[in-house]
């Protein structure tokens, strides 16, 4: 009897200590990775904390194993969070199902398999090859079949950056004032032949391929084709499909990663409006949010992705832009700019980068009413 009363008391105490989430005006999602060696109880505690802080859904990166998403998604649902596995698409590491010839080639004839651009993990697949689509269909399909997931979230659904965001130039010691062949993909035999059949142009014989608009469109269409097929497959299973995309789409995404995402048949879009990468302030977040909302013409919701500074006190001394991001005093402005320019909500990259002061700002900012500009 004493144990029973103690259990009841614990339930009452937990209910009383839970924050009131009914007055939240801004839907908040979060990109998150794991689970590593975390136990079910540790994951439950983490997810409960995130929900109590106002997050309503997770875009969760946990590898390729469906069992991981079955386990973690079940816990997310138990807590009351929406749950979408967040899985890279065109970037794939070494995998026995993916022979080297399926990887993209740059304008110098170098393969992303053994000579990737910028970083070793930049091993991009070629979107023109059927075997690539079939690999992705199997990967996403078996995860979309799980009752514990609400949908699929695509990442790296693009080509490599033909031009890096301005804030990354110093990191890689580059001046990217135009499109250079070593960063321009894909010039494999499949892509070259397919483009020639469509346009009559042998792109390898063109002095400056960057001047050929049809060549750009061909590659936009290759990525769009992958998205359409994956969307139809995921939708056939009764699940949603979304994607992390570059800002824009016109000002950034098309120009630097060949993403024409306003033409994609997705259920929601999460542009990575990481202003520090472009050496911009928070007003820029509003500008690219409005651009994206306008391009989508209200067909589907757009959630503004915000990049958080993990160590605000040392941001000025950090040379790597990966350690930059929104300071606590910038976060409210970033949310306001997003919402006043038509975003349906925001998405944090990542909760683990949020300081206590960030959370305090978020708690107040997501309870405010914002009017469209």
C-alpha positions in Angstrom: 0.0 0.0 0.0 2.8 2.4 0.9 4.6 1.6 -2.4 1.3 2.3 -4.3 0.8 5.7 -2.6 4.4 6.6 -3.4 3.9 5.8 -7.0 0.7 7.9 -7.1 2.6 10.8 -5.4 5.3 10.5 -8.1 2.8 10.8 -10.9 1.2 13.9 -9.3 4.6 15.5 -8.7 5.6 14.9 -12.3 2.4 16.3 -13.6 2.7 19.4 -11.4 6.3 20.0 -12.5 5.6 19.6 -16.2 5.6 23.0 -18.0 2.5 24.4 -19.6 3.0 23.9 -23.4 -0.5 25.0 -24.4 0.5 28.6 -25.1 3.3 27.8 -27.5 2.8 29.7 -30.8 5.9 28.5 -32.8 6.2 24.8 -33.7 9.8 23.7 -33.0 11.6 20.7 -34.5 15.1 19.6 -34.0 17.8 17.8 -35.9 19.4 15.2 -33.5 21.8 12.3 -33.7 22.3 9.1 -31.7 21.7 6.9 -29.9 25.2 5.6 -29.4 25.4 3.7 -26.1 22.4 5.4 -24.5 20.0 3.2 -22.7 16.2 3.4 -23.2 15.8 5.3 -20.0 18.5 7.8 -21.0 16.8 8.4 -24.3 13.4 8.7 -22.6 14.9 11.3 -20.2 16.5 13.2 -23.0 13.3 13.2 -25.2 11.1 14.2 -22.2 13.4 17.2 -21.5 13.2 18.3 -25.1 9.4 18.0 -25.2 9.2 20.0 -22.0 11.3 22.7 -23.6 8.8 23.1 -26.5 10.1 20.8 -29.2 7.3 18.9 -30.9 9.3 16.6 -33.3 12.7 15.1 -34.0 14.6 14.6 -37.2 16.8 11.8 -36.0 20.0 10.6 -37.5 20.8 7.1 -36.4 22.5 5.3 -39.3 20.9 2.8 -41.7 19.6 0.0 -39.3 15.8 0.0 -39.1 16.0 -1.5 -35.7 17.6 1.7 -34.4 14.6 3.7 -35.6 12.1 1.2 -34.3 13.6 1.4 -30.9 14.2 5.2 -30.7 11.0 6.1 -32.6 9.0 4.0 -30.1 10.4 6.0 -27.3 9.8 9.3 -29.1 6.1 8.4 -29.6 5.8 7.3 -26.0 7.0 10.8 -25.0 4.7 12.4 -27.5 7.2 13.6 -30.1 6.8 13.3 -33.8 9.7 11.2 -35.3 11.3 11.2 -38.7 14.6 9.4 -39.4 17.1 11.9 -40.9 19.3 10.0 -43.4 21.8 11.3 -46.0 20.8 10.5 -49.6 23.5 11.2 -52.2 26.4 11.0 -49.7 27.2 7.4 -48.9 30.3 6.0 -47.4 31.9 2.7 -48.4 29.2 0.1 -48.7 29.3 -3.4 -50.3 26.0 -2.5 -52.1 27.6 0.5 -53.8 30.5 -0.3 -56.1 32.9 2.7 -56.9 31.4 3.2 -60.4 28.2 4.5 -58.9 29.9 7.6 -57.4 29.9 11.0 -59.1 32.8 12.3 -61.2 34.0 15.9 -61.3 34.9 18.0 -64.4 38.5 16.8 -64.1 37.4 13.1 -64.4 38.1 12.4 -60.7 35.7 10.2 -58.7 34.1 11.3 -55.4 34.8 7.7 -54.3 38.5 8.2 -53.9 39.0 11.9 -54.5 36.1 13.7 -52.8 35.9 17.4 -52.7 36.6 19.3 -49.5 36.4 16.5 -47.0 36.8 12.7 -47.0 33.1 12.1 -46.2 32.0 14.0 -49.4 31.5 10.7 -51.3 28.6 11.6 -53.5 26.7 9.1 -55.6 25.7 9.8 -59.2 21.9 10.5 -59.4 21.7 9.4 -63.1 22.3 5.7 -62.4 19.4 3.4 -61.7 21.3 1.3 -59.2 21.7 4.4 -57.0 17.9 4.9 -56.9 17.3 1.3 -56.2 19.7 1.4 -53.2 18.0 4.4 -51.8 14.5 3.0 -52.4 15.5 -0.1 -50.4 17.1 1.9 -47.6 14.3 4.3 -47.1 11.5 1.9 -47.8 12.3 -0.6 -45.1 12.5 2.3 -42.6 9.3 3.9 -43.8 7.6 0.5 -43.2 8.0 0.9 -39.4 5.0 1.9 -37.3 7.4 3.8 -35.0 8.3 6.4 -37.7 6.1 9.2 -39.0 8.1 9.8 -42.2 11.5 10.1 -43.8 13.7 13.2 -43.7 16.2 13.5 -46.6 19.6 15.1 -46.2 22.4 15.8 -48.8 19.8 15.4 -51.5 22.0 17.4 -53.9 25.3 17.6 -55.7 28.5 18.7 -54.0 28.9 22.4 -53.5 30.2 23.8 -56.8 30.7 27.0 -54.8 31.1 26.9 -51.1 29.2 29.3 -48.8 31.4 32.4 -48.4 32.0 31.8 -44.7 33.7 28.5 -45.5 36.3 29.8 -48.0 38.9 30.5 -45.4 38.5 27.2 -43.7 39.4 25.4 -46.9 41.9 28.0 -48.2 39.8 28.7 -51.3 38.6 31.6 -53.4 35.4 30.4 -55.1 34.7 33.3 -57.4 33.4 31.0 -60.2 32.6 27.3 -60.9 35.9 25.3 -60.9 35.9 21.8 -62.6 37.3 20.0 -59.6 34.1 20.9 -57.6 31.7 20.5 -60.5 29.7 17.2 -60.7 28.7 14.9 -62.4 30.7 14.2 -65.6 30.5 10.4 -65.5 29.7 8.6 -68.8 26.0 8.2 -67.8 25.5 11.9 -67.2 27.4 13.0 -70.2 25.6 10.6 -72.5 22.2 11.4 -71.0 22.7 15.1 -71.5 23.9 14.7 -75.0 20.9 12.7 -75.9 18.6 15.3 -74.4 20.4 18.4 -75.7 22.7 17.4 -78.5 25.6 18.9 -76.6 28.8 17.1 -75.6 29.5 18.8 -72.4 33.0 17.6 -72.2 33.9 19.5 -75.3 32.5 22.8 -74.0 35.1 25.3 -72.9 33.1 26.6 -69.9 30.2 24.3 -68.9 29.1 26.9 -66.3 27.8 29.0 -69.2 25.5 26.2 -70.4 22.1 26.7 -68.8 20.7 23.4 -70.2 23.5 21.5 -68.4 22.5 23.1 -65.1 18.9 22.3 -65.7 19.8 18.7 -66.5 21.4 18.3 -63.1 18.6 20.0 -61.3 16.2 17.5 -63.0 18.4 14.5 -62.0 18.0 15.4 -58.3 14.3 16.3 -58.7 13.8 12.9 -60.3 15.3 11.0 -57.4 13.1 13.1 -55.0 9.9 12.4 -57.0 10.5 8.6 -57.0 11.4 8.4 -53.3 8.3 10.6 -52.5 6.0 8.3 -54.4 7.4 5.3 -52.7 7.2 6.8 -49.1 3.7 8.2 -49.7 2.6 4.7 -50.9 3.4 3.5 -47.4 1.2 6.2 -45.8 4.2 8.2 -44.5 5.4 11.8 -44.9 8.6 12.7 -46.6 10.6 16.0 -46.0 14.1 17.3 -46.6 16.8 19.5 -45.3 17.6 21.9 -48.2 19.9 24.9 -48.8 18.4 28.4 -48.5 16.6 30.0 -51.3 15.9 28.2 -53.5 17.0 30.7 -56.1 19.6 32.8 -54.3 21.6 29.9 -52.9 20.4 26.3 -53.5 20.3 26.3 -57.3 23.5 28.2 -57.6 25.8 26.2 -55.3 24.3 22.7 -54.9 21.9 22.2 -57.9 18.8 22.0 -55.8 15.6 23.2 -57.4 13.6 22.2 -54.4 10.6 24.4 -55.0 9.6 21.8 -57.6 9.8 18.8 -55.2 6.7 16.9 -54.1 7.6 16.8 -50.4 5.3 17.4 -47.4 7.5 20.0 -45.7 10.8 21.8 -46.3 13.6 22.6 -43.8 16.0 25.1 -45.4 19.3 25.4 -43.5 19.2 29.1 -43.0 22.6 29.2 -41.4 23.4 32.9 -41.6 26.9 32.8 -40.3 28.0 30.5 -43.2 27.1 33.3 -45.6 28.5 36.0 -43.4 25.1 37.5 -42.9 23.0 38.7 -39.9 19.6 37.6 -38.8 17.7 39.9 -41.3 19.1 37.6 -44.0 17.2 34.7 -42.4 14.0 36.6 -42.9 14.9 37.3 -46.6 15.6 33.7 -47.5 12.6 32.5 -45.5 10.3 34.8 -47.5 12.1 33.7 -50.7 11.4 30.0 -49.9 7.8 30.6 -48.8 7.1 32.6 -52.0 8.7 29.9 -54.2 6.5 27.2 -52.6 3.4 29.5 -53.1 1.9 28.1 -49.8 1.7 24.6 -51.2 3.7 23.1 -48.3 5.1 24.4 -45.0 8.6 25.6 -44.6 10.5 25.4 -41.3 13.4 27.7 -40.9 16.6 25.8 -39.8 18.6 27.7 -37.3 22.3 27.1 -36.5 23.1 27.5 -32.9 26.5 28.7 -31.4 27.6 26.1 -28.9 30.1 28.3 -27.1 28.9 31.9 -27.2 31.7 33.2 -25.0 34.4 32.1 -27.5 32.6 32.6 -30.8 34.9 35.6 -31.7 38.0 33.4 -31.3 36.7 30.4 -33.3 38.3 30.2 -36.7 36.1 27.3 -37.8 32.6 28.5 -38.9 31.2 25.1 -37.8 31.6 26.5 -34.3 29.8 29.7 -35.1 26.1 30.2 -35.1 23.3 32.2 -33.4 24.2 33.7 -30.0 21.5 33.7 -27.4 20.8 37.4 -28.0 20.4 36.7 -31.7 18.0 33.7 -31.4 14.8 35.7 -30.7 15.5 37.9 -33.8 16.1 34.8 -35.9 12.8 33.3 -34.8 11.0 36.6 -35.4 12.5 37.0 -38.8 11.5 33.4 -39.7 7.9 33.7 -38.5 7.2 37.2 -39.8 8.3 36.1 -43.2 6.0 33.1 -43.5 7.7 30.1 -41.8 5.5 27.5 -40.3 7.9 27.1 -37.5 11.6 26.6 -36.8 14.1 23.7 -36.6 17.2 23.7 -34.3 20.6 22.5 -35.2 21.0 21.2 -32.7 19.6 20.9 -29.2 23.0 19.8 -28.0 24.5 23.2 -29.0 21.9 25.1 -27.0 23.1 26.8 -23.8 20.9 27.5 -20.8 20.6 31.1 -22.0 19.6 29.9 -25.5 16.8 27.8 -23.9 15.6 30.7 -21.8 15.3 32.9 -24.9 13.6 30.1 -26.8 11.0 29.6 -24.1 9.9 33.2 -24.3 10.2 33.6 -28.1 8.1 30.6 -29.1 5.2 31.9 -27.0 4.9 35.2 -28.8 2.5 36.1 -31.6 4.2 37.1 -34.8 2.5 38.9 -37.7 3.4 38.4 -41.3 5.3 41.3 -42.9 
